[in-house]
């Protein structure tokens, strides 16, 4: 069975805060949801749906997009 998926929000300009490059995939917690790059759909993070990493910018190494982990 496939895990549920959620696309992250793309940021045109990265703000202040930590920036992480992915893939490789970030594993925050148990693998219950796949968080995808909002631009290309690459899996960037595996996390529990109620506990994503907040205030984090994930730079997609596949397409170069900056993804916000906050909705």
N, C-alpha and C positions, 0 to 999 in steps of 0.2 A: 504494500500500500504506500502511495506517495504521501509525503508530508505536505501540509498546507503551505501556501506560499504567500508572501506579501512583498510588494515592490516598495522600495525606499524612495523618499522624496529627493529629487535632484536639486542641488544648490548651484547657481551660476557662479557665485563668488564664495569661496570658503571663508567662514568666520573664524573667530578665536576659539580655541579648544583643541583637544587632542585629535590628531589625524592618524588613521591606521590604513595601511595598504592591504587590499584583499582582492582576489585570492592570493595566498591560501586562505581558506575559509576560517572565519573567527568562530570558535565554539564557546558560547557564553554559558550555556547550561545544557540540560538534556535536549536532544535533537527532536523538538516538537514542531517547529516551524522554520521554513527556509526564508530568509530575508534576501531579496534579489536586488541587483542594481536596477535603479529606476530607468536607466537608459538602454542597457543591453540585455538585461535579464539574467546575468551571471549570478550564481549563488555566492553571496558575500559573508553571510553569517547564519549559524544555526543557533536558535535560542528558544526559550520557553515563551509563549505568546504574551504572558503578563509581565515578563522581565527582560525587555530588550535593553541594550546598553544605551543610556540617555546622554545627550549632549556630546555625541561622538560623530566625527566625520569619517566616512569610509571612502577612500579613494580607490575606485575600481581599476585594477591593473590591466584589465582586458580592454576597456574603452576610454579610460581617463576621466570618467564622470565622478563628481563629488556627491556622495549620498549622505543625507542626514538620517540619523536613527530616530529622531523625534518626528512625530506625525505632523 
